[in-house]
Amino acid sequence: MKQLHIETYGCQMNVADSEVVAAILKKDGFEYTKNIDNADVILLNTCSIREHAENKIIQRLNELKKLRASKPQLLIGVIGCMAERLQERLFEKKDLVDIVAGPDSYRTLPQLIEKAQVERQAINAELSLTETYAEIYPYRYDDNGISAFVSIMRGCNNFCSYCIVPYTRGRERSRDSQSIVDEVKQLYADGYKEVTLLGQNVNSYKFENDGEMVSFPQLLEQVAIAVPQMRIRFTTSHPKDLSDDLLYVMAKYDNLAKWIHLPVQSGSSTVLQRMNRRYTREWYLDRVAAIRRILPEASITTDIMCGFSDETEAEQEETLSLMREVEYDAAFMFKYSEREGTVASKRMPDNVPDDVKVRRLNEIIAVQNELSRKKNAEDVGKTFEVLIDGVSKKDEGEWKGRSSQNKTVVFPAQNVKLGDFVKVKIVSSSSATLRGEVVEN
């Protein structure tokens, strides 16, 4: 059989997409191989969210030139967001790329591969208003058989001024709700214990089914009922669309993880306005208050960016003060990286010096480290249900897993195994990890 190797970069959506690609090409006669030296086709599934991500791909393509030199018939493709953003420009990198495919054109990969075998250049970067890959059951070639991703929608309609995603992934469209429930039920039948529902903004999910509109809270309830023994997560939530209805559904079902990732980006309403985030600091804090009221046991994580166009020291201080008020359990923290093609790149100067961005980012990291230590310390003495997903990296005599709150828990090996749900009492903590002991099997 023809051999396929995929390398995935970037977000969880890309992981899910790579599994769709593997399924499409498996049907076309490809066998997936982890050994890149055996591959007839290598696909890099790419991210464009920051310049660094794209530079990493170019570096990797240059590294693959050595493999191509020893294997002239090898085909190398760039798929995903970088393929959509750069398109034909990728072919300008001489002898690096044979295939370019955007996120909505994966069904045509067999034809693109066939064309590239003859012409060494094949491209399809057309965006779609309807493509969801709903009926394709992903080929999960590189997971642990415990946790899986299920894409429930594609694209984004928010057009934040700094973000390239609406231009690389197109407009929002939601999958048939029944196809989602069916996929999750199949995962349960296949032995999976946890699933994460994915979308650029899951709260925008809407699908008309038999004349009735299914919202995201309704979909989440359908999934929770369908697989009561599975733990269900979702990401990502846009603050402007986070409803009380969603929170009440999460509180109602024990198998819905008590964790919400709620990107804030900035604690300043003026910066949020420039970012076109369509909410204010006050709105965001109101949503946090609703989470604390309806789901008091939930953890809250976030994304934070510093150094956006015209950001002042006072606006930076607003971000730091919001972090302290919310008390995030964890955060992904970045300095602003201007992306070509966004509204910000066309209309807003990238005028915060890099050394200032670095200093502000370090301030944010320092505050979050302090908060993570505090929030984890509050968990000492509590007992959580933990799904075992691997062996501890530091000690092979210990298991590691995640709580419903999406926190990593490490504990001594007992009479338990990979994929088990176990009750663990927390005995100590750091800013990154909880340590515990099994109290009930």
Secondary structure, DSSP 4 states (H G I P E B T S, - for coil): -EEEEEEE-SSHHHHHHHHHHHHHHHHTTEEE-S-GGG-SEEEEEE--SSHHHHHHHHHHHHHHHHHHHH-TT-EEEEEEHHHHHHGGGGGGSTTT-SEEE-TT-GGGHHHHHHHHHHHS-EEE----SS---TT-----TTS-SSEEEEE-EE------TT--HHHHH-S-EE--HHHHHHHHHHHHHTT--EEEEE-TTGGG-EEEETTEEEEHHHHHHHHHHH-TTSEEEEE---GGG--HHHHHHHHH-TTB-SEEE---B-S-HHHHHHHT-S--HHHHHHHHHHHHHH-TT-EEEEEEEE--TT--HHHHHHHHHHHHHHT-SEEEEEE----TTSHHHHHS---S-HHHHHHHHHHHHHHHHHHHHHHHHTTTT-EEEEEEEEE-SS-TTEEEEEETT--EEEEE--S--TT-EEEEEEEEE-SS-EEEEEEE-
